[in-house]
């Protein structure tokens, strides 16, 4: 691997040669993983059974953009990490054969393949730029793991959690606004209207999107680890509250305006957009408050050090 990289780059300027080496290694990696990668991308562009894959196609662009924003810091000190990087690439490529060897289910196989692909890409980055650069680019590189589909068992657990959380939050909102409701599990009986919070109503797609957006915003605007962890944790109740508000609003529209509002109509399909915007604004407000808290804490530390 060392010799191949050297042959590829010895005639190019130092910075350009490293970028050319990385691009070449990424192309080789994509070619190796093209089967599962193309399948996952195609499924992410469909609306229906695999709608929780919809964020996957945009993840590489976000990762690349984050590297571009911090390019001066990331590539300020580059070096060769060929041995460790090559080892990671070999591990990623060899591990990608496990689903066929173990005859794993397709969905699990896709997850393993994409995780292995990310490992290989990290190895390619390490070969091209070294350990110092990879530490500074750790977040955008690890963000690529969101390209891996959630394993079915984990996915159903998350959907069940969001479903239960949405039901509890919806019941609380109905109680707070004084709407009489009789609840049995996920079924809510309102005067003249009965709704069920099914798995499809868990808001898994928008919740994943909100979580990823929150992580990226926290990475860009927050400096401390505790603040970033706080955003990751708070994104979960914000996602549940967002879904509950949507359920309650649609239920009230179906109860007092037109029962078709709770069906599979246009409003039901598009109502998630404004609710997601409100949830994103709420998460943005949390990040702003944490940013202000960090600045205040820094000033206090600076004054105490004088």
N, C-alpha and C positions, 0 to 999 in steps of 0.2 A: 504493500500500500504506500509506503514511504517513497519508493522508487517511482511509482505511477504518478503520484502527486508532483514529485520533482520534475519529471519529464513534461507534465502538463503545464507547469508554471515557470520554468526557468527562463523563457524568452520574453515574459511579460513584466511590466513594472510591478513593484512589490505589492501595492494595494490591489491593483487589477488582477494580478496573478492569484491572489487568495480568493477573490470573488469568483474568478473563473473556475478555480478548483472546487469551491463550494457548490457553484451552480452545476458543474459536471457531476459531482457526487450526488446531488439531489436528483438530477435527471435519471441517473442510474438507479437510485432508490425508488423513485416513482415508477420506473419501468418494471422493477421487480415486484412491486406491490400493486401494479395496475389493476389486476383482477378484482380484489376486494375493494380497492380505493374507488374504482369506477362504479362498482355496485352501490357502495354507500353514497356516493355523490348523486347518482341517479335516483336513489330512494329519497334523498334529502330534498329533491326538487319536486317530489310528489306530495299531494295533499290527501291525507287519508290515514291508512294504517301506520305509516311511518312519519307522521307529521312531527314527532318529537326529534326527528333527524334534521329538521329544517335549518337549524343554526350551523350545521356542519360545514356547509359550503362557504360560509363567510369567515370561518375561523382563520384560514391561512392568510387572508387579506388583512385581518386585524393584527395578526402576529407580525406580518411583514411591515405594516404601518408603524407598529410600536418600535420595531427595530430601527426603522428609518428615523423616527423622532429622536431616538437616543444614539444615533449612529456615531456621533463624534466621541461620546463617552465609551460606547461599546468597542469601537475599533481604534481607540487611542493607543492601546498596548496589545499588539497581536504577537503571537508566537506560534510555534509548531507544537501541536498535541497529537501527532500522528499515531503514536502507539496506542494510547488510551482510546482515541477516537476510532481507530481501526477496529479495536476490540469491541467497542460498542456497536459498530456497524455489523460486524460478524455475528455478535450475539443477536441483534435484531433480525438479521436475515435468517439465521438458523432457527430461532424461536418461532418465526412465522410459519415454519413447517409443522409445528405441533398440532394445529387443528386437523390437518390431514392425517397425521400419524395416529392421533387419538380419536379421530372420527367425531369431532365435536359438532354440535349443531351449528348451522350456518350463522345465526345471529351471534353466537359466542365466537365463532371463527372470525367474523368481521371485526369484533372488538379486539381480539388478540392480534390480528393482522395490522390494524391501524396503530395500536400501541407499539408494536414492533417497528412499524414504519417511523414513528416519532423517535424511537430510540436510535434508529439508523440516521435520521436527520440530525439529531443531537450529536451523534458521532461524527457526521460530516462537518458540522459546525466546529467541533473540537479539533478535527484534523486541520481545518483551514485557518482557524483564528486563535486556538489555544485556550487555556483554562481561565485566564483573566477576562477575556472577552465573553466567555460562556457564562461566567458568574454575573456579569452585567446584563446579559441577555437572557437570564434564567426565566424571567416571567413570560416573555413572548414565546420562548421555546416550549415551556411547560404548558402554555395555553393551547398548544397544538393537541394536547391530550383530549381536549373537548371534541376533537374530530372523531374520537372513538365512540361508537354507539354504546349506550349503557347496556350491560348484560341483562337479559330478560328478568332474572330474579331481582336484581337491584332496581330495574325500571319499575316493575310491578310494586315493589316495596315503596318507592318514592311516590308513585301514583296513588297508592293506598293512603300514604301519609298525607298527601295534599288533599285527597278526597275527604278524609276524616277532619282535617284542619278546616277545610272550606265549609263543611257541614256545621262544625261547632261555631265558627265565626259567623256564618249566616244566621244560625239560631240566635246568637247574641244580638245581631243587628235587628232582627225581627222583634226581639224583646225590647230593645232600646227605643225603637220607633213606634212601639205599641200595636203591631200587627198581630192579631190572634192567629196562632199556628199550632197544629198538632204534629208532633214529630215522632217517627218511628225509624230509627237508624238514619238512612240517607233519604228517606221519604218525608216530605213536608206537605201537610194538608192545610191549605188556606181556604177561607170561605169561597167556595165555588171553583177552586183550582188546586190541583195536586201536582207537585213537582218531585223529581228524583234527581239527586246529585250523583250521576253515574260516573264511571271512570273517565268518560269523554269530557266530563265537566271539571276534571281535576285541575285543568290549566297547566299541564305539564310543559307544553311547548313554550308558553309565555313565561313560565316560572324559570325555565332553564335560560331563556334569553335574558330575563331580568337579572338573574344571578351572574351571568357572564358579563353583562354591561356594568353591573355593580363592581365586579372584580377589576375590570379594565379602568373604570373611573377612579377607583380607590388607588390603583397602581399609579395613575397619572397625577393625582392631586393630593395624595396622602404620603407622608414619609415614614411614619412609625408602623411597626409591625402590629401593635395592639389595635391601632385604628383600622388597619386593613382587615384584621380578623373580625373586628366589630361589624364592619360593613358586610362581610361574608355571612355572619350570623344573623344580622338584622334583615338581610335580603329575604330570608325564609318567611318570617311573619309578614313582611310587606307583600310578598307574593301571595300568601294565603288571604290576607285582607283584601288584596286586589281582586282575587277570584270571588270572594264572598260578596263584595260590593256589586260585582257584575251579576251574580246569581240573584241577589235581592232586587236590584233595579229591574232586571228582566221579569222577575216574578211579579213585582208591583205593576209593571206595564201590562203584563198578561192579566192581572187581576182587575185593574181599574180602567184599562184602555182597550186592549184586544188580546184574547187568549193566544193568538198566533205568534205573539212576541216571544213566547217560551218554546216555540217550535223551531224547526231547522230553517228558518227564513233568513233573509238578508241581514236584518238587524241582529239576529242571534250570532251570525257568522262574523259580522264586522264590529260588534259592540266591544270586542276585546281590545281594539286599537285605542280608543280614547281612555279606557280604563288602564291599559298598559302605560299610556303617556302620563296619567296621574300617578301611577305607582313609580314610574321612573323619576318624576319630579319629586316625589316623596323621598326616594332613595338619594336623589341629588341633594335635597335639603339636609339629610343626615350626613352626607359626605361634607357638605359646606360647614356644618356645625363642628364636625370632627376636625376639619382643617383649621377652623378658628381656635379650637381647643388646643391643637398642636402648637399654633403660633403663640397663644397665651402661655402655654407651658414652657416654650423655648425662651420667651422673654423673662419669665420668672427664674429660670435656671441661669440665664445670662446675668440677671441682677444679683442672684445669690453668689455667683462666681466672682463678682467684683470685690 
